[in-house]
């Protein structure tokens, strides 16, 4: 028992604790400090932009970057991952705020936090990697399109009090205001986009978004341009963190928000683990996926207690962190501290940022999220993958992100089952030429081929090739039905069956009973240890004599001879 507790504690020990235990090296500090400050500069405008796009006040994005960023770095399973608000959440958070207000969002995020912690303790970290890539690409590209749609209002300077949540509703509203374009806002947004693109191309070490924010704010202030700013839209922002508060949680609200909380948890898990994998590829470290989920859960709970929103691993900020020299979670902690310092010292200046510039930043984010190359590559691939991609993408954009992920995963699972079913068959070994192909050119002789054995009259030999599961279980009985003259002995070769499920075991039991009813002896040949163990646990051998489970075709034919001689 004690060893289990020790192993559990080791498995879920955060990376920051491991670094401290191993001994923090002095040479790490300069890299962690520089990267932490750099990422804080990048995170400042992004955090506010994501908050505004999510339908809440800009300071809530800052609270999230500070609290969630701190907790995820302290308790997470990745050394260099940066946590905070991201574009992945914009769609679902905006919808929750529209329907339930900020309090509903806070409750849903707390619930999502506990779901994430539970997922971590149940070791779901490894399971999430099995979500098909077309599904991830489909909803990521869909989110990018919706983020872009949400920026159009501020890009063109439209005076729209409340945008509809749905994609078509948004664009209908935009077209109805087409004559109200603020061209000064458009110019500011375009200048901001050009600055970000130029900085990334020619001065990649300097954060383009912060340069765009500074230049655009100065231009608007000096020339007194009629452009919406954070101040004109939201008023002042606080220069300190709010007092922690717990939202009014009721059973009815929990029931209403379970779907939204589950979506937030799944998105946070997927995005954070994808981000951790990217970080591993850049650093050579290996993250602890289950510990990361626990850290994400704590980060989300802490975020909303301090007035923030949902958070997850931020791929762009994490990449910036690594490129700036980060070596340990201290960089993420420093990033959170400096976002707080910037908010404390510069709150009066932050509100001067033009909304058009924040829209420009989100347009760049949505373009980077869109993964156009990957999207088009999948479209050119197998039709099944393309159909999953398009279905997930269209459902994300036109219906709902929750529905998109659920349908996408379900569709991918069904297509996977079909593919496995297509490669699994039940073949007549007596008429099959028993050689197999090791490659396109090389034909390898099969020493156990029935063509090399003498099969007595009244004996049928069939072979199952591939996993024996519910998708192919019905084929076994159809084989017996097709045989006009019922054989005395039926040899079923299972040497190429790696696994068997409950449906297939039931089909095998029914097959045996039908054989027995027809006076046919059933012999199972080449059953591997795993399949035999499964059959044993299911109680199959209570009815079927293990004597008739043999290692190979030669043993099967030997028993067949005994049966025929005694009949």
Order of alpha helices (4+ residues) and beta strands (2+ residues): alpha-alpha-alpha-alpha-beta-alpha-alpha-alpha-alpha-alpha-alpha-alpha-alpha-beta-alpha-alpha-alpha-alpha-alpha-alpha-beta-beta-beta-beta-alpha-beta-alpha-beta-alpha-beta-alpha
